[in-house]
Amino acid sequence: MIIRTRLAAGVCTLLAALTAGLAFPAGAAAGEPTGQDAPKVDLVLDVSGSMRARDIDGQSRMAAAKQAFNEVLDATPEEVELGIRTLGADYPGDDRKTGCKDTAQLYPVGPLDRTEAKTAVATLTPTGWTPIGPALLKAADDLDGGDGSKRIVLISDGEDTCAPLDPCEVAREIAAKGIGLTIDTLGLVPTAKLSRQLSCIAEATGGTYTSVEHQDELTDRVNQLVDRAADPVVTPVATEGADRCAGAPTLKSGLYTDREEFGQQRFYRVDVRPGQELRASVSVAADRAVNPGYGVLMRAVTPKGREIVRGEAAGNGRTDVISTGLRYPKAESDDEDAPAEAVCLAVSHSFSAASGVKATPGLPLELTVDVVDAPSQAGDVAAFGLGRGWWLLGVLILTGFLAGLVWGWLSRWRVAVWRTN
């Protein structure tokens, strides 16, 4: 019994160590953070008339937002360039055309002067309309330039009042530019309609939506988002796939973003030398309402169209992102000067737009390409992730087994001596 207990403990410890090692493989070039410029955040605050409502901890929504902003400004990391934009803060009239232009930069995006920013926030009074779409377009311009992370944090208590400029479509257009800008949204005491609109805006750019009903929740969430902007990020490189292999752009190891229309196939070219392995994956996101039942297919093909390997996945409407990947090891060559082989990645998806939903722009696509030195025995790479480490696993198991036997024998011997004495 002792032997069995010790052996089980040894094997469990061994497997835990191996699992930890496998969970943190060596990083590839595609996962290296980019962006040396300072991270930028633009806080976009709704200052429309509805912000007078007193339903957040016994105070008005505007008062809660001001208090939250003061605390956020105190906690903003030094390396973050922060700005504040308002919507509905200046025009109190009934002219819709004028009200839908009511967005202004309260504090410019740049190095933060906390006293000046707090003074500007203190002047705000709930006033007019809710032009979310126009405010997002202007906020994107506020963050233009540089290759650091860019984040818009939109805080609103009501849906946009400036249709037909749909803020969801505006967010998709911003995402389609490939500038690496993320929009996070927060709804103050939101209705179901507001939640749907703010969720759609956030999802279009890979951001998050949060419902807020208390002032401390607002403070904590905005602080989290500002802090997140300071974290190193991988900025995808915008590319444009071709409709055939011959005209496809040549990609190196890295992270890329593109847009793919419904029913379209996109080609990308990667050069693989003998002794190297191509590892590629693709994710397609449904940033608008789509019909249930869809899939994504990635194929590695030769320039003449012969399929080498494929990866595919299917979904049923329970998730708005679907991913697949593939691996292709190129055999080594006796000729040291052997040229690289052109491999084309063909990507297609079977999403279809729901009734009444715009089909353009295409769905966002994120492509990861990594070309590394291939294992010396390509057959080992599928061995549950252990590769050629099976021999080490066997040695460790044998060592643990023998150690368990010895420990069990010593334990029984000590018990026998104790009984004799």
Buried (B, 14 or more C-beta within 10 A) or exposed (E): EBBEEBBEEBBEEBEEEBEEEEEEEEEBEBEEEBBEEBBBBBBBBBBBBBBBBEEBEEEBBBBBBBBBBBBBBEEBEEEBBBBBBBBBBBBBEEEEEEBBBBBBBBBBBEEBEEEEBBEBBEEBEBBBBBBBBBBBBBBBEBBEEBEBBBBBBBBBBBBBBBEEBBBBBBBBBBBBEBBBBBBBBBBBBBEEEBBBBBBBBBBBBBBBBBBBBEBEBBBBBBBEBBBBBBEEBBBBBBBEBBEEBEEBEEBEBBBBBBBBBBEBBBBBBBBBBBBBBBBBBBBBBBBBEBBEEBBBBBBBBEBEEEEBBEBBBEBEEEEBBBBBEBBBBBEBEEEEEEEEBBBBBBBBBBBBBEEEEEEEBBBBBBBBBBBBEBEEEBEEBEEEEBBEBEEEBEEBBEEBBEEBEEBBEEEEEEEEEEEEE
